[in-house]
Amino acid sequence: MLPLRIAIAGASGRMGRMLIEATLKEEGAVLASAFDRPGTTFIGRDAGELSGNATDVLITDDPRAAIAAADCVIDFTRPEGTLAHLAIARALGKAMVIGTTGFSPTEKEAIAAAAQAIPIVFAPNMAVGVNAVFKLLEVAARILDDGYDVEVIEAHHRFKVDAPSGTALRMGEVVARELGRDLETCAIYGREGVTGERKAETIGFSTIRGGDVVGDHTVLFAGIGERIEITHKSGSRMPYASGSLRAARFLAGRSSGLFDMQDVLGLR
């Protein structure tokens, strides 16, 4: 069986570097190409240089050529970049794994439309452990459906540009769905001043940004006399990279469809 050819978008970024390192170690996969924005310092340099692994792949600023060389492109960039790469992948009939967050509802619709033509895994978090937490939250919400206030607390590094994180929002969505609520109407994003008493049906979000925190997420179910906390903490970006490669393998042989990591892990 031929190895799965992987293209990495945003190759010189923090997540891009980790994806390159993971791909080079992945059995049954090969780094076919790596690309980044024009003008990026590492254009023309070895894709493995930043992780200390020499390769025969140079970082390019030509996304079309890079995606054409691969079976699947993995993208953790920015919404505008991801959507541009998605259009190319769709035109070329290539699979795509999208870990980018911060999309608007309209942009998410564009991803769903593209999935009618190519296979896509689109998830706010690719780590296996985080997706296990999503499943645990379903169970907890069903049990703690009365008399417990729900708060989602997340922390990330100072460079993250969207808030709350996509993972925090998905956690809120999971809990809201199990409780029969609509997150769009019950979410509270931060509090300030005289807010009045907490409304029981709300789900609160608190965001922390600082330093080099990779990603911490806690969902708090606060009752009278007890608190239940379900927490996931990331010590590195490797779990996201490993999960992304697992997602890429899941897409191999599929012609179209929109999936997330719950599908990849068989948790539906």
C-alpha positions as CSV (number, residue, x, y, z in Angstrom):
1,M,0.0,0.0,0.0
2,L,1.3,3.4,-0.9
3,P,2.0,5.8,2.0
4,L,-0.5,8.6,2.6
5,R,1.0,11.8,1.2
6,I,0.5,14.8,3.6
7,A,0.7,18.5,2.9
8,I,1.1,20.9,5.9
9,A,-0.2,24.4,5.8
10,G,1.4,27.1,8.0
11,A,4.5,25.0,8.0
12,S,6.7,27.5,10.0
13,G,4.1,28.2,12.7
14,R,4.0,26.4,16.1
15,M,1.4,23.9,15.1
16,G,2.9,23.5,11.6
17,R,6.2,22.5,13.0
18,M,4.7,19.9,15.3
19,L,2.6,18.5,12.4
20,I,5.8,18.2,10.3
21,E,7.6,16.4,13.1
22,A,4.6,14.0,13.7
23,T,4.3,13.3,10.0
24,L,8.0,12.4,9.7
25,K,7.5,9.9,12.5
26,E,4.2,8.5,11.3
27,E,4.2,5.0,9.9
28,G,2.3,4.8,6.6
29,A,2.5,8.5,6.0
30,V,5.0,10.7,4.1
31,L,5.5,14.5,4.1
32,A,4.7,15.4,0.6
33,S,4.8,19.2,0.9
34,A,4.8,22.1,3.3
35,F,3.7,25.7,2.6
36,D,3.3,29.1,4.3
37,R,2.4,32.6,3.5
38,P,4.5,34.6,1.0
39,G,7.2,36.5,2.7
40,T,7.5,34.1,5.6
41,T,11.1,33.8,6.8
42,F,11.4,30.1,6.2
43,I,10.2,30.0,2.6
44,G,12.7,27.9,0.6
45,R,14.2,26.2,3.7
46,D,14.0,22.6,4.7
47,A,10.6,21.8,6.2
48,G,12.2,19.8,9.0
49,E,14.7,22.4,10.0
50,L,12.7,23.9,12.8
51,S,12.3,20.5,14.5
52,G,15.8,19.3,13.8
53,N,14.9,16.8,11.1
54,A,16.4,17.1,7.7
55,T,13.9,16.3,4.8
56,D,13.9,16.6,1.1
57,V,10.9,18.9,1.3
58,L,11.3,22.7,1.1
59,I,8.7,25.1,2.5
60,T,7.0,26.9,-0.4
61,D,4.6,29.8,-0.8
62,D,2.7,28.0,-3.6
63,P,-0.3,26.4,-1.9
64,R,-1.8,25.0,-5.1
65,A,1.4,23.1,-6.0
66,A,1.8,21.9,-2.4
67,I,-1.8,20.6,-2.2
68,A,-1.6,19.0,-5.6
69,A,1.4,16.9,-4.4
70,A,-0.5,15.4,-1.5
71,D,-3.5,13.2,-0.8
72,C,-4.5,15.2,2.3
73,V,-3.8,18.7,3.5
74,I,-3.7,19.5,7.3
75,D,-4.5,23.1,8.1
76,F,-4.2,24.8,11.5
77,T,-3.8,28.4,10.2
78,R,-6.3,31.3,10.2
79,P,-9.9,31.2,8.9
80,E,-9.1,33.3,5.8
81,G,-6.1,31.2,4.9
82,T,-7.9,27.9,5.6
83,L,-10.8,28.9,3.3
84,A,-8.4,29.8,0.5
85,H,-6.7,26.4,0.9
86,L,-10.1,24.7,1.1
87,A,-11.0,26.1,-2.3
88,I,-7.8,24.7,-3.8
89,A,-8.3,21.3,-2.2
90,R,-11.9,21.2,-3.5
91,A,-10.8,22.1,-7.0
92,L,-8.1,19.4,-6.9
93,G,-10.2,16.8,-5.2
94,K,-8.0,16.5,-2.2
95,A,-9.0,15.5,1.4
96,M,-8.6,18.1,4.2
97,V,-8.2,18.0,7.9
98,I,-9.1,21.4,9.4
99,G,-8.1,22.3,13.0
100,T,-8.4,26.0,12.5
101,T,-10.8,27.8,14.9
102,G,-12.6,31.1,14.9
103,F,-14.9,30.6,11.9
104,S,-18.1,32.5,11.5
105,P,-21.4,30.6,10.9
106,T,-21.2,31.6,7.2
107,E,-17.7,30.3,6.9
108,K,-18.7,27.0,8.6
109,E,-21.4,26.7,6.0
110,A,-18.7,27.1,3.3
111,I,-16.8,24.2,4.8
112,A,-20.0,22.1,4.9
113,A,-20.6,22.9,1.2
114,A,-17.1,21.9,0.2
115,A,-17.6,18.6,2.0
116,Q,-20.1,17.6,-0.6
117,A,-17.3,17.4,-3.0
118,I,-14.3,16.3,-0.9
119,P,-13.8,14.5,2.4
120,I,-13.1,16.8,5.4
121,V,-12.5,16.3,9.1
122,F,-13.3,19.6,10.8
123,A,-13.0,19.6,14.6
124,P,-12.1,22.3,17.2
125,N,-9.7,19.9,18.8
126,M,-7.9,16.9,17.3
127,A,-6.5,15.5,20.6
128,V,-7.9,12.0,21.5
129,G,-8.0,13.0,25.2
130,V,-10.1,16.1,24.5
131,N,-12.6,14.1,22.5
132,A,-12.8,11.6,25.3
133,V,-13.7,14.6,27.5
134,F,-16.5,15.6,25.1
135,K,-18.0,12.2,25.6
136,L,-17.6,12.4,29.4
137,L,-19.4,15.7,29.3
138,E,-22.4,14.2,27.6
139,V,-22.7,11.7,30.5
140,A,-22.1,14.3,33.2
141,A,-24.7,16.7,31.7
142,R,-27.4,14.0,31.6
143,I,-26.8,13.2,35.3
144,L,-26.3,16.8,36.5
145,D,-29.3,18.2,34.7
146,D,-31.0,19.9,37.6
147,G,-29.6,22.2,40.3
148,Y,-26.0,22.6,38.8
149,D,-24.6,25.7,37.3
150,V,-22.3,25.2,34.3
151,E,-19.1,27.2,33.7
152,V,-16.4,26.7,31.1
153,I,-12.9,28.0,31.9
154,E,-10.1,27.9,29.3
155,A,-6.5,29.2,29.2
156,H,-4.2,29.5,26.2
157,H,-0.9,31.2,25.2
158,R,-0.7,34.9,24.6
159,F,-0.6,34.5,20.8
160,K,-4.0,32.9,20.4
161,V,-6.3,35.3,18.5
162,D,-9.8,34.0,19.1
163,A,-11.8,33.6,22.3
164,P,-13.3,31.6,23.7
165,S,-11.3,28.7,22.2
166,G,-13.1,26.4,19.7
167,T,-12.6,23.6,22.2
168,A,-14.3,25.6,25.0
169,L,-17.2,26.4,22.6
170,R,-17.6,22.8,21.6
171,M,-17.7,21.8,25.3
172,G,-20.4,24.3,25.9
173,E,-22.3,23.0,22.8
174,V,-22.1,19.4,24.1
175,V,-23.4,20.3,27.5
176,A,-26.1,22.6,26.1
177,R,-27.4,19.9,23.7
178,E,-27.7,17.4,26.5
179,L,-29.5,19.9,28.7
180,G,-31.9,20.9,25.9
181,R,-30.6,24.4,25.6
182,D,-29.4,26.6,22.7
183,L,-25.9,27.8,23.4
184,E,-26.4,30.9,21.2
185,T,-29.1,32.2,23.6
186,C,-27.8,30.9,27.0
187,A,-24.1,31.6,26.8
188,I,-22.5,34.3,28.9
189,Y,-19.1,35.5,27.8
190,G,-17.4,37.2,30.7
191,R,-19.0,39.2,33.5
192,E,-18.4,42.8,34.8
193,G,-20.1,45.2,37.1
194,V,-23.4,44.6,38.8
195,T,-24.6,41.6,36.9
196,G,-27.4,40.5,39.2
197,E,-27.9,36.9,40.3
198,R,-26.8,34.1,38.0
199,K,-29.6,32.7,35.9
200,A,-29.8,29.0,36.2
201,E,-30.2,28.3,32.4
202,T,-27.0,30.1,31.5
203,I,-23.6,28.6,30.6
204,G,-20.7,30.9,31.5
205,F,-17.3,31.1,29.7
206,S,-14.1,32.5,31.2
207,T,-11.0,33.1,29.1
208,I,-7.4,33.4,30.2
209,R,-4.5,34.4,27.9
210,G,-0.9,34.4,28.9
211,G,2.6,33.0,28.5
212,D,3.0,29.8,26.6
213,V,0.0,27.8,27.9
214,V,-0.7,25.2,25.2
215,G,-4.3,24.7,26.2
216,D,-6.2,24.1,29.5
217,H,-10.0,23.5,29.6
218,T,-12.3,22.9,32.6
219,V,-16.0,22.4,32.7
220,L,-17.4,23.1,36.2
221,F,-20.8,21.8,37.3
222,A,-21.4,23.7,40.6
223,G,-24.2,22.5,42.8
224,I,-25.2,23.2,46.4
225,G,-22.5,21.7,48.6
226,E,-20.4,20.1,45.8
227,R,-18.6,20.9,42.6
228,I,-17.7,18.5,39.8
229,E,-14.9,19.5,37.5
230,I,-13.9,17.8,34.2
231,T,-10.5,19.0,33.1
232,H,-8.1,18.5,30.2
233,K,-4.6,20.0,30.1
234,S,-2.2,19.9,27.2
235,G,1.5,19.8,27.9
236,S,2.4,20.0,24.2
237,R,0.9,20.2,20.8
238,M,1.8,16.7,19.8
239,P,-1.6,15.2,20.8
240,Y,-3.2,17.6,18.3
241,A,-0.7,16.6,15.6
242,S,-1.1,12.8,16.3
243,G,-4.9,13.2,16.2
244,S,-4.7,15.1,12.9
245,L,-2.8,12.3,11.3
246,R,-5.3,9.8,12.6
247,A,-8.0,12.0,11.0
248,A,-6.1,12.0,7.7
249,R,-5.9,8.2,7.7
250,F,-9.7,8.1,8.4
251,L,-10.3,10.1,5.3
252,A,-8.2,7.9,3.0
253,G,-10.4,6.2,0.4
254,R,-13.4,8.5,1.1
255,S,-14.8,10.6,-1.7
256,S,-16.7,13.2,0.3
257,G,-18.4,14.0,3.6
258,L,-18.0,16.2,6.6
259,F,-16.7,14.5,9.8
260,D,-15.2,15.4,13.1
261,M,-13.0,13.6,15.6
262,Q,-16.0,11.8,17.2
263,D,-16.5,10.1,13.9
264,V,-12.7,9.3,13.6
265,L,-12.7,7.8,17.1
266,G,-16.0,5.9,16.6
267,L,-17.7,7.8,19.5
268,R,-21.0,8.5,17.8
